[in-house]
Amino acid sequence: MVSQGVSLVSQKCVPCEGHEKPLTREEFEPHLKQIVGWDVLEDKKIEKDYKFKDFKEAMAFVNRAGELAENEGHHPDILLYGWNKVKIMLSTHAISGLSLNDFILAAKIDKTV
């Protein structure tokens, strides 16, 4: 794990083989300061809703987030709903909880808005 003083966007997601333990609230709490507006669900998932001017902007954001996720090798659940809203949900499925990768990708996705 990288030190808490390091910016999340400067880090790279690393493959999770499922041997790691999910982060505890005490471990992930400091990362929340770098990802404003993200909600923690049951200490197992983070999610955020984004609203855009129109469908075209929402779709462009989905494509940017998807490309970023593919480059990082860490894939969120992405929901485009209504005509201008996107929900991003992150968790590390291999460990059934949160890993540093979730916070890294959340911070990088926020930079694409």
N, C-alpha and C positions, 0 to 999 in steps of 0.2 A: 504494500500500500504506500502511496506517495504522501508526503507530509501535508498537513492541513494548510500550511502557509502558501502552498503552490496553487496558482490559478487553475481551475478546472479546464478552461479552454486551452491551456498550454499542454495538457496531458493527452495521451492516446489510449483508447480502449484496448484492453488486452483480452485474449481469448479466455473464456471461463470454461473449465473442464467439469465443473460440478463438485469439485473436492473442497472448494472454499465454503466458508460459512457466510450466511447473509450478514450484512452490517446490522449492528444493533442501533437503536435510536441514539445512544450516546456517541457511536462512531459516525453516524451520518448527519447528525444535527449540525455540525459546523459547515457542512457542504450546502445546507439550505440557504445560508447567507449569500451564496453566489448564484442561486437560481430563484430569483424573486418571482412569486406568483404560483409556484408549483405546490400542489397539495400532496400530502403523504396519506396514503390509504392503508390502514391496518399495519403500518411499518413494513409493508411488502411491495408497495408500488408508489410511484409518483406520477402525477398527471397535471396537465395544464390545458386550459382552453384559450384559443386565440380567435379573434374576430377580425375580419377583413372587410374592405370596402365592397367587394363583389366576389362572385364565383371565380373569376379569372385570377384574382390575387390569392384567394384561398388555395386554388389548384397549383399555382406557382410555388407557394409555400410548401405544400405537400411534396411537390417534386424536389425542391431544395432539401427538405428534411430527409426524404427518402435517399437521395444521393449521398448526403452526409452520413446517414446511418450505414449505407452500404460500404462507404469508404472506411468507416470505423469498425465494421464487422459486428455491430450491435444494433439490433432491429427493434424499434418500438411498434406498438400498436398505434395506428393512425386512423382516425375517424373524421371524414369530411361530412358535415351534416348541415341541415338548413341549406342555405345557398352561399353562406360566407363564413362558416365557423369550422374550426378544426380542433380536435382534441388529440393530444399526444399522451400516450400512457407508456411508462417505462418500468420494467422490472427485469430481473435476470432469471429467466425461466429455469435454467440448469440448477439453480440453488433455491428456487421458490422464494425469492426475496430480493432485497436491494444489494447491489454491488457498487463499487466506485464507478464502473462503466455507466451506470444509469445517470449519475450526476454529471459525469463528463459530457455525455451525449446531450443531456438537458441543457447544459450551459452553451454548448455549441449550436444547438437548435435555436436557442434564444438569440444568438448573434445573427442568425439568418433573417430575422423578422425585419 
